[in-house]
Amino acid sequence: MQQRSLTGYDRRTFLKTATVGAGLASVAGCLGGGGGSGVTLGALNILSGFASLYGEEAERGYDLAVEEINDDGGIDGDDVEVILRDTEADSNTANQQMTSLIEEDNVDGLVGLDSSGVAKNLATPVSQYQIPMMITHAATPFVTSPEGEHEESVGNDYLFRCSNTVAHDMYGAAQVASELDATEWATIGPDYAFGYETWDYFQAFAEGLGVDAEFTAEEFPELATNDYSAFISSILDADPDAVITPLWGSDLTTFIGQAEDAGWFDQIDHTLFSVGMGTDLPSDGSPLPEGEWASTRYDPFVPDTEENTTFRETYVEEYDTLPTYNAEGAYRAVYLYKRAIEEAGGTSADDLVEQFSGMQHTGAVGEYEFTENNQASVASIWGEVSYSDEWESNILEPVDRMEAAPEDVRSALENSDLPAGM
């Protein structure tokens, strides 16, 4: 397991950690809140395996925010540190790492999480520890849907999310679908919560928004699949007009290469990729083919605001590449803690939760607020993939930023049993 400590003075340092202790302590209130001089946040991201890219991008965001804040006087005069741990995309590992961050490092709050399945499994421990968690990536709506609303809902007072969700993405995807010359739809997605929820929400929004759509083939390969040929053949044999796919990480890259070899993009009229990371990497323009549709949780050019321009330019200067949504979400989460701590006058967990609840904020993603379910009311962003010679990267051009107002999302889902999570 990995730990990285980001202080602004000891950047990109890799530390080895011993195996952390067993189970979750049942006693709440054993977190930081003054365990030392300064503010310490614990970050949980994927740093190894098929989706390590996401953790690396998050690390850049944390690092940049920490350096800026500390260079500008810190948080109420105290330096901030982010201790980054590897979840390995595994719930047990993530729980161990979180326990260690709380009990051994006395962190004042938590950030991160990339996997929807991991996020759902950590919801109860977060509540038991009574420590705030700001989710920056994992997209399942069920972690911001309060317990009891649905059999899978696990939301609680301590869980917040500053990025958008499957509900945001699929609300926008259904609107994109309504404009395409496509009736028969299929999906290929990962065999866990994110894959199934993407397909369920897409169908629900298509119905709720009156999209003329039929739903045919569906395939759910396991994470870290090396051979997609059977799944690709099954979808091609069904001959849908369009496919929506939430494959991500190296799974997306592997799938794209094999799909191209199988003639996928000659046979399938439209493929919608509900993962923005794929538009940015690698730098030669792949893996997403130009002209296909993709979503993102943050666009470096939209909205065209001073906050977004400043963040983009600072990030490019530091890392010589456009910022991705996982970097932006991580960066913004640290600033959200800065504001909450300064307005609360300290790091008491309950005071931070009170500050986060209903908070209105402006960042590179634009203006938003946290809804009654602790979900940021950010936009749904979809666009066509285009390669930019200037940036030596895929971008979305044109791009459509659709405001996903909670009342509109709830209305579109009213005939389904799915929660909006906002």
Helices and strands as residue ranges (DSSP letters): E 2-6, E 13-16, E 39-45, G 49-51, H 52-71, E 80-86, H 91-103, E 109-112, H 116-129, E 133-135, G 141-144, E 159-161, H 166-179, E 184-188, H 193-208, E 214-219, H 229-238, E 242-245, H 249-261, H 264-267, E 270-273, G 276-279, E 293-296, H 306-319, H 325-344, H 349-356, E 360-363, E 366-369, E 380-388, E 393-402, H 406-412
